[in-house]
Amino acid sequence: MRTLSNLALAALVAGVLASSAVAKDGFFVGANGGYDFSSKLMSKNAKNHLPDVIEDEDIARGINIGDDTGYMATSGGYNFGLKAGYDLGVHRFYGGYSYGGGRSYKTGDEILLHYTYTSLFYNFNAEYLMTGQTDTKWNEHKLVLGYESRIPVMMGFKAVVGVNFGVAFLNVDSSSKYVDKSIENDNVLIDNYSENVKQKSTNFLFGANLGVAYEFAQRHEVDFGVRFEKLFNAEAKVSSRTHDADLPDLKPTKGEKYGVENFGLYVGYSFKF
């Protein structure tokens, strides 16, 4: 039994060496695409989680209402890319461009404000209820350099393990709609507001992939597997902000610190020259 195991191991090693020996070095071009089951947009200093009740002393201080706990928006999305590089048989080096899109997340907030003024001749009581919904969309344009180890296994199949790094240009578009209900000494007023904020950031990127490739007709390869990608937090710049003229100005002095994590499936094709 032990002899058979040794023979099987020797045959596998011989097959790997033989496949490596016939593999030709050369340039290649390729394309890939897939679906991300999870795309997480994270922010370290977002003012997105608002307190349930805001008292009049907060308004008097003129603070940027909200907390600093940040938030995480989760969505699905698609990805596709192009790449070119040099294939050394088992080792592959490449550079490329990829795009991730189709990511969106909706969240709602409700804010209750109390204000009371009392004097010898006049009493004023007010309650303000603001409800709103924010639709956040984001996408990434990425430039990467990568390495893959493509180990021959059997009958044209290869095990693929890869890493890549680069720079990502992240775009975040948030559209909000609010309904403001005011009760001032039993007088009820209802107003509607809307605003749109667009932010951009440049993030360092790291990614990894694990999959299987199949080579046919010596020049063609198809592969599929799973991928993970992380865009590290970077401060964004507010590129534009539009809102109703009478909406209170809560624009932050700086953009938020955004980061992204993507996880999903990919398929690809490459042609070797």
N, C-alpha and C positions, 0 to 999 in steps of 0.2 A: 504493500500500500504506500509506504514511504517512497519507494522507487517510482511509482506512478506519479506521486505528487511532485517529485523532483523533475521528472520528465515534462510534466505539464508546465511547471514554472520555467524550465529551460526553453520550452517551445514558445511561451508567451514572450520571454525576453528576446528570443531570436526573431520573433515576428515584429516586435517593436523596432529592433535594430535594422531589420531588413526594410521596414517601411520608411524609417528615417533615411536609410541609404539611398532609396529611390526618389525621395522627396526632392524636388528641384527648388533652388533658391531663385528669388526674383521678385519684381515689383507686383503689387496687386491693388485693385480698387474694389470697393464694396459699398453696400447699402444695408441698412437695418431699420427695423421698426418694431413696435410692440405696444403693449398696454400696461400702464401702471395701476395696480390694484389700490395702491395707497400713495398719495402725494400729500405731504404734511407741510403746510406753511406755518412757520413759527416766528414769533416776535417777542423780543425781550423787554421792550418798553412801550408796548401798545397801550393806548388809552381806550381799549375796546370793551373792557368789563367795567360797566358803570355801577356806582352804588345805588341801592334801592331808594335811599332817601338822602336828599341834599338839603341841609339847613341853610338859613339865610346868612349865617356867618361865613359859609363857604363862598357864597355869591359876593359878599362884601370884600373878601380877600382877592377876588378875581382869579382864582386858581384854574388851572387846566383840569377840569373835572374828570376823575377817573382814577384807576389804580395802576400800579406798575408791574402787575403779575404777568403781563403778556398774555398771548392766547395761541391756540393751535387750531387751524382750519384743515380739515381732512377731505380729500376728494380723490376720485379716479382721474384718469387722463391718458393721453396717447403720447408716443414719442417716435421720432424717426431721425435718421442721420445718414451722412455720407463720410467715407473715410478712404485713405490711401496710405500705403506704406511698403515695407519690405518684408518678405517672408523667407525665413531661413529654415523652413521645414518644421522644426519643433518650436522655434521661437518666431514671434511676429511682432514687429514694431510699426506703429501707425500714428497718424495725426488725422483729426477729423472735426466735423461740425455736426451738432445735433440740436434738435428742438423738442421741447416738451410743452404741450398745450392741452386745451380742453379741461382746465381745472377751475372749479368754482365752488363756493361755499356760502350759504346764507345763515345769518344769525339775527336774533332780535333782542332789543333792549327795552326796558321800561324804567323811567326815571320819575320819581315823585319828589316835588320840591314844596317845602312849607315856608311861608313868610308871614310874620306877624309884626305889626307895629301898633303900639299902644301909647297914647298920651292923655293928658287931662281932658281934652275936648274931642279926641278922635281915636277910633279904633279901626285898624285895617287888618283883615285876615285874607290870606290868599293861599291857594293850593294849585300847583301846576303839575299836570301829568303829561309826560312826553313818552310816546311809544314809537318805536322805529324798527326798521328792518334794513340790514346792510347786506348787499350782494358783493362778495369779493371774488375777483377772478385774477389768476396769475399764469404767467408763462415764462419759459427760460430759453435763451439762445446760448449755446455752449460751444467753446473751442477747447479741444482736449488733445492730449498726447497719451498714448497707451501702449501696453505690452500684454501679449497673450502667450501662454504656453499651450501648445496644441499637440498633445501626446497621442501618437497612433496607438490604437487598441486592436482592432481587427477589421478586415474586409472594408477598408476605406473609412471607418469610423474613428473619431478622435475625441479625447477628453479635453475640454477647454477650460482654462482658468486664466482670468485676466484682471488687470487693474488699470486705472487711468486717472489722470488729474488734469486740471486746467482752470479756466476762468468761465464764469457764467454771468450773463446779463439778465437780471431778474426784473420783470415788470409786474406791478401789482396795481389793479384798478378796483377801487371800492366805490360803489354807488349806494347811497342811503336815502331813505324816505322816512319822514317823521310826521306824526300827528300830535299837535300840541293842544291840550284841553286845559283852559284856565278858568278857575272859579275865584272871582274877586268880590267879596261881600255879596255872595249869592248871584252875581252876574257871570254867566257862562259864555266863554269865547272859545272857538275851535279854529285852529290854523293848520295848514299843511306846508311842509318844507321839504326840500330835497337838496342833495349836494353830491358831487363826484370828486374824488381825490385819486390822482395817479402818481405813483412813486416808482423810482428806478434805483437799483443797486447793482454793484459789481461784486461778485462773491467768488472766493476760492472754492474749487470743486474737487471732490475725490469720489471715485466710483470703483465698483468691482463687479465681475460677472462670472458665472459658473454655468457650463453647458456642454453640449455635444455637437460635433461637426461631422459632416459626411462629405467626402471628396469623390468626385466622379469625373470621368473624361480628362483626368490629370490637371486640368486648368480651372475647374469649377468646384466651389464648396458652398454648402448650405449649413447653417448652424442655428440652434435654438437653445434657450436656457432661461435663467433668472438673472436679474440685475439689481444692484443697489447703488444709490447715488446720494451724496450729501453735499448740499451747498451751505457752507459755514456762514454764520451770522455776519452781516455787514450793514452799515448804516445807509439807508436809502435817502434819496433826494426827492422832494416833492416837485414833480415836473409840471403839474397843473392842478388847479383847484377851482371848481365852479360851484356856485350855490345860489339859492334865492337871496335876493337883496336884503331881506329882513331876518335871515338866519343868523343867530349869534355866532361870532367868529371864534371857533375853537381850534383853529389850525395850529399844530405844534410848531415850535421854532425850528425843530429838526425833524427829519424823517425817522421812521421806525427802523429798528435793527432786525432785518428779516433773514431767515434761514429756511431751507427746504430739505426734506428727505423724501426720496422716491424709491419705491420698490415694486417690481413687476416682472413681466415676461418680455422676451425679445426673440425675433427671428431675423436672420441675416443671410446675405448672399455675397460672395466675393469671386472675382475673376483674377487669375494669376497669369502674368505675361511670360 
